[in-house]
Amino acid sequence: MANRVLAPLLCVQFLMLTACHSPAPGIQSGEKQLFAAFSQCNNAEPYRAAQNALMTKLWAQYPDVKLVIADAGQDDNKQIAQIETFIREKPDLLIVAPNERAPLTAVMGRAVQSGIPVICLERDILEPNYTTYISADNRDIGRMAGQFIVDYLSKKYGRPQGNIVQIRGLLGVEAEIARNDGAHDVFARYPGIKIVNDAVADWIQAKAKDRMTEALRANPHIDVVYAHNDPMAVGAYLAAHDLGREKEMIFVGVDGLGGPNGGIKKVMDGILAATFVYPLCVDKAVEVGNRMLRDPSFKPDKVYTLHSTMITQQNAAEAYQQLTFTN
Amino acid sequence: MKTRHSERPPRAAGRLPTGWNIRAGRFGAMRVLYRLQALVALAGVIVLAIVLSPRAADGSNIFLEAGNLTDILRQVAVTGIIAVAMTFVILTAGIDLSVGSILALGTSVVAIGLTRWSVPLGDVGRIALAIIAALAAGAAVGALNGAVVAGAKIQPFVVTLATMIGVRGLAKWLTDNANIDIGFGQDVAAVFAAFISRKVVVIGSLLVMAAVFWLVLDLTVFGRYVRAVGDNERAARYTGLPIARVKIWVYTLSGLLSALAGVIYAAENHQGNPNAGIAYELDAIAAVVIGGTSLMGGKGSVSGTGVGTLILGILTNVLRLNNVDSNVEMMVKAVIILLAVAVMSRRKSE
C-alpha cells in the first residue's frame, strides 16, 4: 500500500531536483532582441551570487538584451554541457566564469570558433580561447594585504615585527596560492615578522574557528590574523572572542563583498580591521560586452586586469553603498 | 520509548554473531574486555597527544589544559551529536547520507526564525520557537526518510541520497543561496548565539545526547529492536518485531539530532549557512565505524561511537597545536585511524 503512495511522491521529488535548472531561451526573432548568455561556475558561493546579482542589475539597463544565467554547480562536466547548449543557441554574447582552467579550455575554443564573442570572466583558462579576458589579480591582493599588515605592525612596535596566524583557503586553488604568495612576497623582506601558525580552513568559517582555537592555545601572543577570505577571518575572530583575546590582535580578510553578510559590513562593525575587494569583474564585463554587442568595429583588449580596493573603517560605509546589490 | 522488561532479543536463526552473544551478558568478562579495547585505543591516542603536545612558556602541557580539552569536546560536538544518532541508523543496517543537508536546513531555519519572524513572544519565546522550528524540520525530513525506507522498501542509501540533494536545495532556496549572519548586533539572535554557543551548552548537549542514546540502546526494548532489525531482519520479522516503526524512529531521531547539531552550528558560527555540513555524513559515519560499529548492522555501541568521535577530534587538535603541515596531517590521521580500528577490531578473531 505504502508503495503506491510513496513512489509517486519520490518521482515528484526527483523531477523537482532535475527540472529546476536554466530553461533554454528561444531567441526572439523580429525585433532586435539580443541574447547574452552567462555560464556561472557555482551559484552557491557568495562571491558568485554577488556576480549574478550585479550582472542581472546591469543588463537590466538594456531592455533589448535578454540575459540567461546557467549555474554549473561547481561541476566541470555540467558547465561544458551548458556551454555546448549555448553554442547551439548562438547567443550574441557568451560570458563564462570557468569552474576550472583545463576542462573548460576546449569548449570555450569551440564557442569562439563558431563565431560567438566570448568573455572569460575572472578565472583564466589554459589557452586564450576567448575574445577578451577580464581578470582580477589575487597576487596583487596578497601583496596589498601583506603591506597593510607590515604597516600596522611597524606602527604598533616601531619596526616591522610580530606574530601572524595565516588561515588559508582550499590548498592548490589559484586564489589560495596567489593570496599566500603575494603576502609572502612582502613578509619575506622583514625577518621580524613570523607566521606562527599556518592553518588551512578550506574557505569555511566554521573550520577557521576551530583551527584558530588551536592556534590561540599554542600561541600566547598573536598580532595579526590574515585569512584568505572574509568568512574565515570572521571565524578566527569568533574563536578569539570566545577566549576573550579578540582585542589582542587584528583580523584581515579578503573578498570585500557588500550586503549585510559581506566582509565590508564586518569592517564597519569593527570585527575586521581591513578587507581587500576582490573585484566582481562584472561591471567591466557588461561595459565591454555591451560595446561588443552594438559596435562591430569595437576591438576589446585581449586582457583587462582589475585592481583591488582596500576597505578600512575610513571608507567602509561608502564602499558598502557602492558594492551592495540586490536583485 | 518503552522501558526494559523481560523480553529477550530475538536470536538470529542460523547466524549467531559473536558480538551479539558477548553483548547479551551485561556483566560478562568478554564484554568488559570489549569495552576496554575501545578504551585502549582511545588511551593510546591520548598518550600520543600528550607526548606530541607543545609546551607552554611555563613548561606545562598545552594539550592537557582544561581549556584545550574542552575545546576538543566542543569541536567534536556537532559531528558527535550526528554520529550518536547515526549509530542507531547503522545498527539497523541502514545509512543516513542526508545528515549534512539536514544540518544546513537546521542552521537556515533557526537563522530565518531569529531574523525574519517577528512574533510577540519575547526573547526566550522567539528563540524557543526558532529552535523548535529547526528541530521539527529536521525530524520531518528524518521521518520522511524512515517512511520511505520502511514503506517503499527502497535502499536507505538511495533514499537518503535523494533527501541529501533535495534538502540541500531546500536550505538554499529558503535562504536564497546566501548565508544569514546572526548575532553580531544586540538583537534576539545575539542572545541566542551567546547562550547556545557557550561551551557548557555545546558540550552538555553532546554528553546528554550520548548518554540518552547509550541508555536507550542498552536498556530499553527499543534498543534491542534496533540491534535485532540490523542483525537479521528476516528473523526479526518472523519474531513479529515492529520493523517499520523501528526504522521510522531511527531515521526521525537522526534527522532530529542533525537539526540539533545545526542549531548549535548556527550559534557557534553566528550564521545560518545553507552550504554548511557538506561531507559531514562521512565524518559521522567515520566516527561510528572507527568506534567498532559494523556497517552490516546489528553490532556496535554508542560508547564506541563516542571513542571514535574523540579519536578524530584529539588527532586534529594535537596536530594543529604543533602546526603540522595540513597535507602531512591527513596522512598521519589515516595511519592512526587504521591503527585504532585494528586495536578495536581484534576481538573478531577470537
Chai-1 contact restraints between the chains, C-beta under 6 A:
chainA,res_idxA,chainB,res_idxB,connection_type,confidence,min_distance_angstrom,max_distance_angstrom,comment,restraint_id
A,A2,B,G151,contact,1.0,0.0,6.0,A-B,restraint_1
A,N3,B,A152,contact,1.0,0.0,6.0,A-B,restraint_2
A,L6,B,V148,contact,1.0,0.0,6.0,A-B,restraint_3
A,L6,B,G151,contact,1.0,0.0,6.0,A-B,restraint_4
A,L6,B,A152,contact,1.0,0.0,6.0,A-B,restraint_5
A,Q13,B,G166,contact,1.0,0.0,6.0,A-B,restraint_6
A,L17,B,I165,contact,1.0,0.0,6.0,A-B,restraint_7
A,L17,B,G166,contact,1.0,0.0,6.0,A-B,restraint_8
A,N43,B,N177,contact,1.0,0.0,6.0,A-B,restraint_9
A,A44,B,N275,contact,1.0,0.0,6.0,A-B,restraint_10
A,A49,B,N177,contact,1.0,0.0,6.0,A-B,restraint_11
A,N197,B,N323,contact,1.0,0.0,6.0,A-B,restraint_12
A,V200,B,S326,contact,1.0,0.0,6.0,A-B,restraint_13
A,Q205,B,N269,contact,1.0,0.0,6.0,A-B,restraint_14
A,A206,B,N269,contact,1.0,0.0,6.0,A-B,restraint_15
A,D210,B,Q75,contact,1.0,0.0,6.0,A-B,restraint_16
A,T213,B,D71,contact,1.0,0.0,6.0,A-B,restraint_17
A,E214,B,R320,contact,1.0,0.0,6.0,A-B,restraint_18
A,E214,B,L321,contact,1.0,0.0,6.0,A-B,restraint_19
A,R217,B,I62,contact,1.0,0.0,6.0,A-B,restraint_20
A,R217,B,N68,contact,1.0,0.0,6.0,A-B,restraint_21
A,A218,B,P54,contact,1.0,0.0,6.0,A-B,restraint_22
A,A218,B,L321,contact,1.0,0.0,6.0,A-B,restraint_23
A,N261,B,N179,contact,1.0,0.0,6.0,A-B,restraint_24
A,N261,B,D181,contact,1.0,0.0,6.0,A-B,restraint_25
A,D269,B,F184,contact,1.0,0.0,6.0,A-B,restraint_26
